Amino acid sequence: MYTLHEMHESEGYYGNRRATIYKFGRGVRIIGFKKNNNFEIRVLTIGMNPRQRGIGKQALEMLRPKYEKITVSEIYDHALPFWLKMKERGLINNLGSVKASDREYTE
């Protein structure tokens, strides 16, 4: 099992918007936008780590206490099952837009 030990917060840009970046080590990052006690996730990447080892979940478990509400936007359809599990587990509150290969729809 892979374990994340720390979370570092910094700022940068996502597109042309100022974003908050959380780095967890091992190439794991969450990029999104803060507004008061809410956070909108745009990117969760696990770097070169193997999938289905719990690293994405660990990162969300570390992030969850910082925010009252966490929303995920611009979800790719292949990642939707992961995000549905994270919502079921209470690690995120809402799913925003989901991008399918040929269209975009919302929950």
Protein Blocks (a to p, Z undefined) as FASTA:
>chain_A
ZZdfbdcdddddehjbccddddebjhiacddddehjaccdfbdcehjadehkommmmmmm
mmmmmpmbdcdehiafklmmmmmmmmmnopafbdcddddfkbccdZZ
